[in-house]
Structures are given as C-alpha cells and as structure tokens.
C-alpha cells in the first residue's frame, strides 16, 4: 500500500475462526515501562520487536531489538487495504524474528509509529500470544531520552517455533458489527479523528463519509500524550471511553479507516479491562456497502445554495452579508442592504515566490473578524451571478474551513437579485469588528506531492482541470507554460451553470451529478481539483462537496500557476480528456 493511502485511510474483514478466545495479559504488563524492559533485556525468552522506519532502526535501536516491517503481517485483499495476513504468513514472519511459544514479546515503536506497534500487538494477540505480548510505553523515544543503551548492531535471530492458536474473538467482520448495532453492552468506537467521524472529510476509497450508526468517537490521537507518546493514565482513558458511550462490562469493538489507528484504541480498551474486538475492514469496507447504515452529522452544516427568496428572509433575520464581486466600483454603484465588500484577492498572497497562494488561518480569522463575521451568525455570500461566480465560492471555501455551520451562497448572485427588482443600496453598513477564532481550521487543500502521486493512485483518484478548454489544450493561458497536468480531466466550471429566466443559475442536482459521473468523476473517487490559481476550482468544489456531497474533494493551490513554473514537472497538451 502506498504512503499516500496510508496517510489518508486506515484495515480488513476477516472471517472468524473457531478457536479459543485471545488471552489478555494482566493490565500492568500489557503496557510496560522502560525500567521493566531494562531489567529483563537479557532474558533468553525475551524478543524485542521494533517497528517504524528501517532507516531509523539501522541508525540506532535497543540492543537485541529485531526489525519488523508491518507490511509482512498485512495484505491487501478483496479490495481492502491492510488486512490481517493469512495465518501461515504470520507464522513465518514472526518465526523469522525468533518468536516461539515461550517467547515474551515487547513491541517498540520508532518516532511516532505508535499505531504500527499496536497493530503488531493485535496481530500477535490474534495468533494466541496475547498473554505474552506488551507495548513499550513511549517507545524508542522514551528509552533514548532516559539515556539507556542503544546500538547499531543487528542481531542474528534464530528461527523460532511458533504454534498459532488463532483467536476468534479478536478480529471481527462487518456482519458481526451489523448484527450488534442495537445490542446492549456492545460499544462501537470510531478511532478516527473528529473530522472523519463527523463526515467533514472522507477517507481514500470510501464512497460515503461519516460513521457507523451508533458509534462513539475516541480519536486514536487522544490515547497517548502528544509529546512524550506515553499512554495517558487510566482515569483519563476511562473518561474518554465513557464519554464515547462505553460502560464498564461492555464489549468494545473499534474501527478506523483500514484497521491500524483502531488498534491503539483497542489496546487502550484492553488496558481498562474491556472485552475488546477490532473490525479490520473498518470504514473502508463499511462505507462501500450501501446496505450498512452510515450517519454523517456534518451534512447538515455544509454550505448551502439558497434562492433570492431565502436570502430576503436571512436579511430580515440579520445575517451577515458578503459582496464577493470582483469589481469594487460595482459595489460603489449598488449592493445588497448590509453587505460588506470583500475582494477575493484579499484572501491570497505570494508564497515562496509563487503568486496566489492561500494564507494562514490567523490572517483569515483577523479578516473575517474585521468584517463582523461571527461563528454563531448566518453568513450569506453573493457574487456577480452573470460572470465570476467563483469569487463567491472561493470565499465560501475559506469560511467553511473554520467549521462555520451556516454559510449560504446565493444562486444567481447579484444579477438575479437586481433583475427581480429587489432592494439595493449605496450605503455602507455600520460594522463592529468581532473576535473570530483561528481554530479549528481545516482547509481542503491538496499539496503538490499528492498531485505528483496521481499516476500511482489513478485507480482511486481523479484529477480535474476546471479551466476553459483552450487553456486545458494548451492553446491559451497566461502562465509561462501552457497545457495541463498529465492525466487530468477537463471539466470547465461554467458547465455547472445554466441559463434560466435570463439569469445564470446552478444546474439541478441530477444534471450536475450526471455531468460529473459521465466523465468518471464519481463519488467513490478521491477528487483533486485545480485551475489557474485555485479560485475557479472552488466552484467545482462547491458543486461536488457541498451540493452533491462527495466525501473526498480537495483543491490544489496555487494550481497551474505553480505547476507551469516548474520545468521538472511534466505537462500535456491537446483535448483528449476535454470536458462535458
């Protein structure tokens, strides 16, 4: 599995095997201290396994520690990433490390590879070694910080003799979870971070966003201290689980994207005395199966497209109004009552020499606060309507990154409002600045390295160029090179609009969806959008993410301006994948 996939998602469905339950070591040895390990370092039955970067292991590790690449104990199967490998493969991998039935195993993580270590522990528990396997609290970082011995010497392990005893109560299937959604004393726990749990973002190869119905959330990142990487104390962990709905005596089943992050929460549940399971197929499998229920709390808070009638009601209710037209003189001539002016160029600046990059959250927070925008007050944004609608969608894209739950975009913009003879003014509103917090801020951007990885991810990702066809083909354009990024599909942003009643408005949702799907831009794909600088791409982002509710949509900024300036990056010309 590629590094990009492992960052965006997390593993597997495995049929239950009839076998004795996976044994759990006493709570005081499930997670062991550096002192505990140091006292037993020369025990002939001890096997220390280090996971993480091979380069870091080769540079220094605990004396006697043996390196394990976790790819040796997981497989991609049935279209799912990072599944528990077949028993025979696991047996071979662990025997090569010298593990036998009598071994005492301690798993150490390098750098911040905590979940790789807990994934290894879950796998050993599945094989029947749960009573004899522990996590080193704080990992290699804690060991080294205490000045304990390290080495570069790679030990020669004598092959072990391991008798697998697969435990049928460690890894569970989607069917197991489905059949217990309403069962008393079963707590389903989502280990992903809050933005994925709420459905603000989706995972790679996950066509639906949100979480399993009834699941609570214990983010894997809350289990250990962010700096020391030491496990939090039992009281703090218990509070996390109880807040997520797990009560003493419950069976806890954890899941995440693909089954790695969930193993850290699984281990924490075991340390608290819960009977624990892990759903290996996790949300990657669950989201693909339409018969399995998903709830997406964030869906109700996505920016919305509203009519001029709805705008009139919001004006009467005192909503904040932003005039995002690209012409300040037009604002001077006339604007909606109460509207403050914001030019989209205020929202970007040169970064590392490249024009039109996005700004830090603090800059946006100061700007919105100066405009009188607050998180607890609806915000209405309108553009020209007859021309550059992407000015308004760019503002909406930035504002929604702060988690504002009441952002509205006017369908038809200023032109439709004016054509209907509604109230206009030349007066400037009296605006009092407010405090606008810079956090949370989760802007849906795609970094350059993701775009560069497109070729290896094209089965699961689609790259969309929303510029005019002539620019896509390389026949026009202001940048220093013309053409498009190899493999990109051209979907001109204007094609999402239609003339109606003499005004330009958004197409009906069914037509929007049909146009994108006809080009292979489907809900199950991770969609990266680009244009010249990022503004036009925000228009397609609004269509896909907010109107059609695609789970995975990002904007590459500064888009073609950056790509065309880099002679080391390839380009294509022509209209082979031109738009709908």
Secondary structure in CASP SS format (residue, H / E / C, confidence):
PFRMAT SS
TARGET T0000
AUTHOR 0000-0000-0000
METHOD secondary structure of the structure
MODEL  1
X C 1.00
X C 1.00
X H 1.00
X H 1.00
X H 1.00
X H 1.00
X H 1.00
X H 1.00
X C 1.00
X C 1.00
X C 1.00
X C 1.00
X C 1.00
X C 1.00
X C 1.00
X C 1.00
X C 1.00
X C 1.00
X C 1.00
X C 1.00
X C 1.00
X C 1.00
X C 1.00
X C 1.00
X C 1.00
X C 1.00
X H 1.00
X H 1.00
X H 1.00
X H 1.00
X E 1.00
X E 1.00
X C 1.00
X H 1.00
X H 1.00
X H 1.00
X H 1.00
X H 1.00
X H 1.00
X C 1.00
X C 1.00
X C 1.00
X C 1.00
X C 1.00
X C 1.00
X E 1.00
X E 1.00
X E 1.00
X E 1.00
X E 1.00
X E 1.00
X C 1.00
X C 1.00
X H 1.00
X H 1.00
X H 1.00
X H 1.00
X H 1.00
X H 1.00
X C 1.00
X E 1.00
X C 1.00
X C 1.00
X C 1.00
X C 1.00
X E 1.00
X E 1.00
X C 1.00
X C 1.00
X H 1.00
X H 1.00
X H 1.00
X H 1.00
X E 1.00
X E 1.00
X E 1.00
X E 1.00
X C 1.00
X C 1.00
X E 1.00
X E 1.00
X E 1.00
X E 1.00
X E 1.00
X C 1.00
X C 1.00
X H 1.00
X H 1.00
X H 1.00
X H 1.00
X H 1.00
X H 1.00
X H 1.00
X H 1.00
X H 1.00
X H 1.00
X C 1.00
X C 1.00
X C 1.00
X C 1.00
X C 1.00
X C 1.00
X C 1.00
X E 1.00
X E 1.00
X E 1.00
X E 1.00
X E 1.00
X E 1.00
X C 1.00
X C 1.00
X C 1.00
X C 1.00
X H 1.00
X H 1.00
X H 1.00
X H 1.00
X H 1.00
X H 1.00
X H 1.00
X H 1.00
X H 1.00
X H 1.00
X H 1.00
X H 1.00
X H 1.00
X H 1.00
X H 1.00
X H 1.00
X H 1.00
X H 1.00
X H 1.00
X E 1.00
X E 1.00
X E 1.00
X E 1.00
X C 1.00
X C 1.00
X H 1.00
X H 1.00
X H 1.00
X H 1.00
X H 1.00
X H 1.00
X H 1.00
X C 1.00
X C 1.00
X C 1.00
X C 1.00
X C 1.00
X E 1.00
X C 1.00
X C 1.00
X C 1.00
X C 1.00
X C 1.00
X C 1.00
X C 1.00
X C 1.00
X C 1.00
X C 1.00
X C 1.00
X C 1.00
X C 1.00
X C 1.00
X C 1.00
X C 1.00
X C 1.00
X C 1.00
X C 1.00
X E 1.00
X E 1.00
X C 1.00
X H 1.00
X H 1.00
X H 1.00
X H 1.00
X H 1.00
X C 1.00
X C 1.00
X C 1.00
X C 1.00
X C 1.00
X C 1.00
X C 1.00
X E 1.00
X E 1.00
X E 1.00
X E 1.00
X E 1.00
X C 1.00
X C 1.00
X C 1.00
X H 1.00
X H 1.00
X H 1.00
X H 1.00
X H 1.00
X C 1.00
X C 1.00
X C 1.00
X C 1.00
X C 1.00
X C 1.00
X C 1.00
X C 1.00
X C 1.00
X C 1.00
X C 1.00
X C 1.00
X E 1.00
X E 1.00
X C 1.00
X C 1.00
X C 1.00
X E 1.00
X E 1.00
X C 1.00
X C 1.00
X H 1.00
X H 1.00
X H 1.00
X C 1.00
X E 1.00
X C 1.00
X C 1.00
X C 1.00
X C 1.00
X C 1.00
X C 1.00
X E 1.00
X C 1.00
X C 1.00
X H 1.00
X H 1.00
X H 1.00
X H 1.00
X H 1.00
X H 1.00
X H 1.00
X H 1.00
X H 1.00
X H 1.00
X C 1.00
X C 1.00
X C 1.00
X C 1.00
X C 1.00
X C 1.00
X C 1.00
X E 1.00
X E 1.00
X E 1.00
X E 1.00
X E 1.00
X C 1.00
X C 1.00
X C 1.00
X C 1.00
X C 1.00
X H 1.00
X H 1.00
X H 1.00
X H 1.00
X H 1.00
X H 1.00
X H 1.00
X H 1.00
X H 1.00
X H 1.00
X H 1.00
X C 1.00
X C 1.00
X C 1.00
X E 1.00
X E 1.00
X E 1.00
X E 1.00
X E 1.00
X C 1.00
X C 1.00
X H 1.00
X H 1.00
X H 1.00
X H 1.00
X H 1.00
X H 1.00
X H 1.00
X C 1.00
X C 1.00
X C 1.00
X C 1.00
X C 1.00
X E 1.00
X E 1.00
X C 1.00
X H 1.00
X H 1.00
X H 1.00
X H 1.00
X H 1.00
X C 1.00
X C 1.00
X E 1.00
X E 1.00
X E 1.00
X C 1.00
X H 1.00
X H 1.00
X H 1.00
X H 1.00
X H 1.00
X H 1.00
X H 1.00
X H 1.00
X H 1.00
X C 1.00
X C 1.00
X C 1.00
X E 1.00
X E 1.00
X E 1.00
X E 1.00
X C 1.00
X C 1.00
X C 1.00
X C 1.00
X H 1.00
X H 1.00
X H 1.00
X H 1.00
X H 1.00
X H 1.00
X C 1.00
X E 1.00
X C 1.00
X C 1.00
X C 1.00
X E 1.00
X E 1.00
X E 1.00
X C 1.00
X C 1.00
X H 1.00
X H 1.00
X H 1.00
X H 1.00
X E 1.00
X E 1.00
X E 1.00
X E 1.00
X C 1.00
X C 1.00
X E 1.00
X E 1.00
X E 1.00
X E 1.00
X E 1.00
X C 1.00
X C 1.00
X H 1.00
X H 1.00
X H 1.00
X H 1.00
X H 1.00
X H 1.00
X H 1.00
X H 1.00
X H 1.00
X H 1.00
X C 1.00
X C 1.00
X C 1.00
X C 1.00
X C 1.00
X C 1.00
X C 1.00
X C 1.00
X E 1.00
X E 1.00
X E 1.00
X E 1.00
X C 1.00
X C 1.00
X C 1.00
X C 1.00
X C 1.00
X C 1.00
X C 1.00
X H 1.00
X H 1.00
X H 1.00
X H 1.00
X H 1.00
X H 1.00
X H 1.00
X H 1.00
X H 1.00
X H 1.00
X H 1.00
X C 1.00
X C 1.00
X C 1.00
X C 1.00
X C 1.00
X C 1.00
X E 1.00
X E 1.00
X E 1.00
X E 1.00
X C 1.00
X C 1.00
X H 1.00
X H 1.00
X H 1.00
X H 1.00
X H 1.00
X H 1.00
X H 1.00
X C 1.00
X C 1.00
X C 1.00
X C 1.00
X C 1.00
X E 1.00
X C 1.00
X C 1.00
X C 1.00
X C 1.00
X C 1.00
X C 1.00
X C 1.00
X C 1.00
X C 1.00
X C 1.00
X C 1.00
X C 1.00
X C 1.00
X C 1.00
X C 1.00
X C 1.00
X C 1.00
X C 1.00
X C 1.00
X E 1.00
X C 1.00
X C 1.00
X H 1.00
X H 1.00
X H 1.00
X H 1.00
X H 1.00
X C 1.00
X H 1.00
X H 1.00
X H 1.00
X H 1.00
X C 1.00
X C 1.00
X C 1.00
X E 1.00
X E 1.00
X E 1.00
X E 1.00
X E 1.00
X C 1.00
X C 1.00
X C 1.00
X H 1.00
X H 1.00
X H 1.00
X H 1.00
X H 1.00
X C 1.00
X C 1.00
X C 1.00
X C 1.00
X C 1.00
X C 1.00
X C 1.00
X C 1.00
X C 1.00
X C 1.00
X E 1.00
X C 1.00
X C 1.00
X C 1.00
X C 1.00
X E 1.00
X E 1.00
X C 1.00
X C 1.00
X H 1.00
X H 1.00
X H 1.00
X H 1.00
X E 1.00
X E 1.00
X E 1.00
X E 1.00
X C 1.00
X C 1.00
X E 1.00
X E 1.00
X E 1.00
X E 1.00
X C 1.00
X C 1.00
X H 1.00
X H 1.00
X H 1.00
X H 1.00
X H 1.00
X H 1.00
X H 1.00
X H 1.00
X H 1.00
X C 1.00
X C 1.00
X C 1.00
X C 1.00
X C 1.00
X C 1.00
X C 1.00
X C 1.00
X E 1.00
X E 1.00
X E 1.00
X E 1.00
X E 1.00
X C 1.00
X C 1.00
X C 1.00
X C 1.00
X H 1.00
X H 1.00
X H 1.00
X H 1.00
X H 1.00
X H 1.00
X H 1.00
X H 1.00
X H 1.00
X H 1.00
X H 1.00
X H 1.00
X H 1.00
X C 1.00
X C 1.00
X C 1.00
X C 1.00
X C 1.00
X E 1.00
X E 1.00
X E 1.00
X C 1.00
X C 1.00
X C 1.00
X C 1.00
X H 1.00
X H 1.00
X H 1.00
X H 1.00
X H 1.00
X H 1.00
X C 1.00
X C 1.00
X C 1.00
X C 1.00
X C 1.00
X C 1.00
X E 1.00
X C 1.00
X C 1.00
X C 1.00
X C 1.00
X C 1.00
X C 1.00
X C 1.00
X C 1.00
END
